[in-house]
Amino acid sequence: MPKLKVDGVEIEVPAGATVLQACELAGKEIPRFCYHERLSIAGNCRMCLVEVKPGPPKPQASCALPAAENQEIFTNSPMVKNAREGVMEFLL
């Protein structure tokens, strides 16, 4: 069971959980349009973007990213807010 931090809160998640599921376990609400727990992961809408460290210097789709040991996830950083605004503008 991986241990990771979501906005500074350390949590432990079941093996095989996604970052989106980890955020929900931490009590964070992540916006999404295409994700449903009973369907296969599409990751098409890109609304569930989060910042992950260590990782690439760009937002990641939390619905398609496996939760891993020692990840730090930021759900409301300026980078994430700007990315979500851009996605919403594109979708509208």
MOCOR-V987106 format. One record per run of one state. SS is the DSSP state (a for helix, b for strand, c for the rest). FROM is the first residue (numbers start at 1). TO is the last residue. If there is no record, write none. Layout:
SS,FROM,TO ; SS,FROM,TO
This chain:
c,1,2 ; b,3,6 ; c,7,8 ; b,9,12 ; c,13,17 ; b,18,18 ; a,19,25 ; c,26,48 ; b,49,53 ; c,54,59 ; b,60,61 ; c,62,65 ; b,66,66 ; c,67,71 ; b,72,74 ; c,75,77 ; a,78,91 ; c,92,92
